[in-house]
Amino acid sequence: MTGPIPTEMGLLGDLTTLRINMNIISGEIPSELGLLQNVDTINFRENNLCGTVPQEICDLKTSGFLEDLQADCRNSKVECDCCTKCVKQKTPFCGAETA
């Protein structure tokens, strides 16, 4: 997968696992993913994302079923105060295209 995360993914109400790791996804994480009330796992790792994980997603840890939230938030362009695991981003900057 390449490009930004579609905001429409937040409409997948029955989704329980969202693993979009190890792609070439770029841009910011849309707050609409906070609508995924049944999701228990979200993995954003190893992409070209930047910005802050929206509070709406962090709120799923207390209001929903979310137990596992992973992102490239260790020494990178993604900030996440609620992630259960932060890894180091492999690309030099957010939005970087890789060959």
C-alpha positions in Angstrom: 0.0 0.0 0.0 1.1 3.5 -0.7 -0.2 7.0 -0.1 -2.2 8.3 2.8 -4.5 6.2 5.0 -8.1 6.7 3.7 -10.3 8.4 6.2 -13.1 6.0 5.1 -11.3 3.2 7.0 -13.0 4.7 10.1 -16.3 3.5 8.7 -15.3 -0.2 9.0 -17.2 -0.6 12.3 -16.8 -4.4 12.6 -13.1 -4.3 12.1 -11.2 -5.9 15.0 -7.6 -5.8 13.7 -5.9 -3.1 11.6 -2.4 -4.1 10.6 -1.1 -1.8 7.9 2.6 -2.1 8.9 5.5 -2.6 6.5 4.0 -0.5 3.6 4.8 2.9 2.1 1.9 4.7 3.7 2.6 8.4 4.1 1.1 11.5 5.7 -0.7 11.9 9.0 -2.9 9.3 10.8 -6.6 10.3 10.3 -8.6 10.9 13.4 -11.5 9.0 11.8 -9.8 5.8 12.8 -11.0 6.6 16.3 -14.5 5.5 15.2 -13.2 1.9 15.1 -14.9 0.9 18.4 -14.3 -2.8 18.0 -10.6 -2.8 17.1 -8.3 -4.4 19.5 -5.0 -4.1 17.5 -3.7 -1.3 15.4 -0.2 -1.5 13.9 1.2 1.5 11.9 4.8 0.4 12.1 7.4 0.7 9.3 5.7 3.3 7.2 6.4 6.9 6.3 3.8 8.5 8.6 4.3 11.7 10.5 2.4 13.8 13.0 0.7 12.8 16.2 -1.5 9.7 16.8 -4.9 11.4 17.2 -6.5 11.5 20.6 -9.5 9.8 19.2 -7.4 6.7 18.6 -5.8 6.9 22.1 -9.3 7.2 23.6 -10.1 3.7 22.2 -7.8 2.2 24.9 -10.3 3.4 27.6 -13.6 3.5 25.7 -13.2 0.5 23.4 -11.3 -2.7 23.1 -8.0 -1.4 21.9 -5.1 -3.2 23.7 -2.2 -3.1 21.2 -1.2 0.1 19.4 2.1 0.2 17.6 3.8 3.0 15.6 7.1 4.4 14.5 7.2 6.7 17.5 10.7 6.2 18.8 13.1 8.9 17.5 10.9 9.7 14.5 8.2 12.0 13.1 5.3 10.2 14.8 4.4 11.2 18.3 2.3 8.8 20.4 1.7 9.1 24.1 -0.6 6.0 24.2 1.2 3.5 22.1 2.0 0.1 23.6 5.1 -0.3 21.4 7.2 2.4 19.7 9.8 1.4 17.2 12.4 3.5 15.4 11.3 4.7 12.0 13.5 3.3 9.2 12.9 6.1 6.6 14.8 9.4 7.1 11.7 11.6 7.3 7.9 11.4 7.0 6.5 11.1 3.6 9.7 9.7 2.2 9.2 7.5 -0.8 11.3 4.4 -0.8 12.3 2.4 -3.9 
